[in-house]
Amino acid sequence: MSVRFAKMHGLGNDYVYIDAHREHVVDPARLARAVSDRHRGVGSDGLILVGPSDAGADVRMRIFNADGSEAQMCGNGIRCVVRFAAERGLSAANPMRVQTGRGTLAVSWRAEPAFEATVDMGAPVTACARVPARLPGVAPDADVFGWTMPERFWSGLAIDAAWQHACGLEGTLSLVSMGNPHAILWCRDVAAVPLEVVGPFIERHPSFPERINVHVVQTQPDGSLRMRTWERGSGVTMACGTGASAVGVAAVRLGRARSPMRVALLGGVLGIAWEGGEASVRMTGPAEFVAEGALAPDLAKEAG
């Protein structure tokens, strides 16, 4: 059994991509766990299948995190899907319509001088219950921007509170869904946040019934934003497109930045634009190929 793949990344947020038009993957969750292993597999933040749409779109993407859980959407991944589809003759549409767990999204792209894509990410979801989240004192239909976290929120965290002072944590929380849920915390210095401990604690906090992506953000003197990300199911990642989009929405709502804005992640910079209300968020960034080949038999058998 041979399974062809490509490895691609958007600002270092790397996935293994498989053409599901040609390859038959019975158990993508198991395959995702196998290929994501950075010592025994290809090494990635997860697996993305690019296949035919059953909703009238040009292609469909399915995203599986490194732990095998399926995600609704990946902002860096969708840009790579478009390049993957265009360069393999799966679709020449521009904009290309990509079916995701969030619905069908339109992606405009250019191949020269370097590949770049702008994704219509759709309107943000901000009602607490729809993110989804359950917070004390917050009505299900209320927006959550700058909610003050009580001390009991941190009950059970395995480190003391000194880290909050070290990074200048403001102690407030904002929530936005871009098809997947995001928790946003503001601080003075994102590099000083022990994200490997704080990230998984918030991801699995009982306030978030479907777990949640976690982002720590600081405002730069030039008005741009700097952020670090803990992705549910994958851990610390170099970049998160849906997360940058959610951060942009929170920044506009809180008056911390103006649209359009630059958002600096560990892997590079994304452009984010949002005019407020029910307007769509627009995200612009690159997509890069790393390698392609065939999975070794022991890995390929994990496809089912």
N, C-alpha and C positions, 0 to 999 in steps of 0.2 A: 504494500500500500504506500503510495506517494502522495503527499499533500504539499502543494506549492504555497509559498507565503512571501510576503514582503514585510520588512520592518520599516516603519515610518515614524516621524515625530513632528509635533508642533511645539516649538520652543522647549524641547526636551521631554515633553509629555509623550512617551513612546508606547506604541502598540504594535502587535503583530496583526497584519491584515491578510485576509484570505478571501479569494474570489468565490463566493458561494454560488455563482452561476455554473462554475466548473468543478468545484470541490464539494464533496458531500460530508458535512460535519454533523454527526448524530448527537454528540454530547459536547456542545461548546463550552459548558461550564467546566467540565473536567479538562478539556484541552486548554482552556484559559489558564487554569492553575499550573498545568505542565509547562506551557511555553513561557509563562511569565517568570518562572524561576530563573534568577540571574546567575545561578551557578550550574544548574543542570538542564536548563532550557535555553530558549533564545534570549530571554531577558526582556521584560516589558512591564508596563503598568496594566496590561490586560490584552484582550483579544477583540478584534472588530471584524465582523463578517460583512462583506459587501455583496448583496444579492439582489434578485429581482424584487420589485415592489408589488405588493398586493393592494395598493391604495392609489394607483395611478401616478405615482412619482417616477422619476427617472431611475433611481436606485434606492435600495433600502440598506440601512446600517443597523446592526445589532452589536451592542457593546457589552463585554463581560469583563468585570474587574479582575484583578490578580487573584482574588479569593474565590472566583467563580460566580459571584453574584452578578445579576444583570442590571445594568444602568439604563436609564431612560434616554440620556443624551450626553454627549461629550463635545464641547466646543472646539477643542484642538483636534479631536478625532474627525469631526465632520469636514474640516478643511482638507485633511489627508484623504478622506474618502473621495472627495471631489477630484483631487489630483490623481488618485489611484484609478478612478473610473474613467477619467478623461484620457489618461496615458495608456490604458489598456483597451480602449475602444468600447467601453461599456456604455458611455454616453458622451455626446459632444455638446449637450445643452448648456447654455450660458445665459441666464442663471440656470443652474442645475437644481432640480427639486429632489431633496433627499428625505425619504421616509424615516422617521425616528420614533422613539417611544414617546416623544413629546408632540408628535404630529409631523406633517410635511413642512420642511423648511427650505427656503430658497437661498442658494449660495451663488454669488457672482464671483468670477475668478478671472485672473490673467496669468498667462504662462511666462511672459517676458516683461522686464529683463530678469526677474526672478518670480517664481510662483507666489501669488498672494491671493487670498480669498476674503470676501466680506460676507458674513453670514447674517441673515435676518433671523435673529434668535427668538422672535416673538415677544409678546408683552410679558413683563414680569408678573408673577403671582405673589401677592404680599399679605393676604389674609392669613392670620395665624393658623387656623385649622386646615387651610389648604396647602400650607408649606410642606408637610404638616408638623404642627407643634402644639404642645399643651403647656402653657405657662400660667402660674398663679396670678390671678388678678387681671388677666388679659382675655377679653372676649374673643370667641372663635373667629368673628369676622373683622377683628381689629388688626391694623397694620402694626408691625413690630420694628420700630426704628428708634434706637437709643433706649431700650428697656433696661432698667437698672437691675443687675443680677444680685439677688440676695446672697448673703454669706452661705446659706444652706445649699445654694446651687453647687458649690464646690465640695460639698460633703463627700468624702470617699476618695478625693484626689490624692495620689500617692506621694506628693511633695508638698512642702509647706508654702505659705503665701509669699515668701520672699521674692519669688520670680515675678509676681505682679508689680512690685516696686521697681525691680531691676529693669523691666521693659516699659514701665510707665503705662500699665494697663489702665484703661479708663473705667472698666467695670460695667460697661453697657453692651448690649447685644442687639444686633439687627438681623432680621430673617427675610430671605428672598428665595423663591423657587424659580428656576429657569427650566422647569421640567424635572429637575432634581433639586433637593433642598440644600440651602446654604446658610450657615451661621457666620456672622461677621463681627469681629471684635477689633476695636481700635486701640492703638498703643503708640508709644513714642519711638520704640525701636523693635521692629519685628525680628531682628536677628537675635535678640535676647530672650525670646519666648522659647521655652522647652517644648517645642511642638510635638516631639515624639511621645511626650507624656500627656500634654494638654489635649492634643488632637484626638487620640482614641477615647479619652475620657468624655469629651463633649460629643463625639460621634455616637457613642452608645449611651448617652445620658437618657434617663427615662422621660425627659421632656420631648424627645424626638422619636416617635414610634416607628419610623422607617429609617432610623439612623440619619446622619447629616454630615455634609462636607463642612470643614472648618477652615476659616481664613482669618489671619491676623494682618492688619493693615495700618500703614502710617501715611500721613500726608507729607509730601515733599515741599520744600520752599518754592519750587517752580509751579506748584499746583497739580503736579502729577501724583500718582499713588504708587506705593510699594507694598507688595503683599507676599505672604507665604501661605502654603496650602497643605492641609491634611485631607486627602480624599477618602471617603468611606470605601472600604473594601480594597484600597491600594496603598494607603499610608502617605508619607510625604512625597509629593510629586513636584517636578520642575515647573509645571504650569497647569492651569485649569481655566479653560475658556468660559465655561458656564459660570465658574466662580468669579472670574474677572468681570463678567457681565453683571452678576449679582452685586459685586462690590461697587461697580459704577452706579447702579441704581441706588444703593444705599448712600453713596457719596453725594449724589444729586439731592436726594430726599433730605439729607442732613445738612446740606449747604457746605460740604467739605470740598467739593470740586465742581467744575462746570463741564458740560458736554460741548464738544467732544473732549476726551481726556486720554492721556497715556497711562497705562497700568503696567508697572514693571514687576515681573515675576522672576523667579530664580533662573528660568531659561531664556528670558528675553522680554520684549515689550509687545503688548497688544493695544490696539486702538479700540476704544469703547465710546459709543455715542448713544444717548437716550434723552429724548425731549420731554419725558414725564408722562404721567397718566397712563393711557392705554397704548401709547406708542411702542413700537418694537425696539428692542435693543439691537444695535448693529455692532458686530465684532469683526475686526480686521487683523489678519496675521498670516504668517507663512505656513508652508507644509513641506517637509523634506523627506526624501528617501534615504534610508541607511543601508539596507541590504535586501537581497531576495534570494530564494533558493527553495530547497525541498526539505521538509522535516525528516529527520532520521526515523527509521522504522519504529523505534521504541517510543518516540514522541508522537508519530503519526497515528499509532494505534489508540492514543488517547482521544482521537476524534470520534471514536466509536465504530 
